[in-house]
């Protein structure tokens, strides 16, 4: 597990672990832990430690977010935390459909695939917009996949450029369209994530 270096990161991860709890209860728990952090860091700074050292020392005394979250959730909730759901596959569908759409910009044109790509992206966005209850795995997938589209599809696109053999014809049009689409997808993923955690 990656070492957590700031209280902000700790609190964000803790809230993700508690995502299945009611919003008010989840926010109250995070606020309580944040208050503990503030008081403990203040005590450490009063003893002469810098704010950075104080934060590091305080974090060392806390269990990891997933372990701490277990003390706040019921066993039945914990059993459901890591189950695959349709939303996890919907998020994956968004990325797959995005790849299909981007391929059309390379003149690999097929009306059926173009339609499927547009439908896949549209269905994914509508599903995520209408979704009310979220699970931990879904939130983690949502956060991770905002990086999948730019960092997985981009090298894949370069490979398709090479296969086409006409890079000069499509480079400018493709790159402009690609980064506009990538920017929109990234912004939407980020917006959905903030909406879920708010």
Secondary structure, DSSP 8 states (H G I E B T S, - for coil): ------HHHHHHHHHHHTTTS-HHHHHHHHHHHHHHHHHHHHHHHHTT--HHHHHHHHHHTS--HHHHHHTTS-HHHHHHHT---HHHHHHHHHHHHHHHHHHHTTT---HHHHHHHHHHHHHHHHHHHH-----HHHHHHHHHHHHHHHHHHHHHHHHHHHHHS-HHHHHHHHHHHHHHHHHHHHHHHHHHHHHHH-
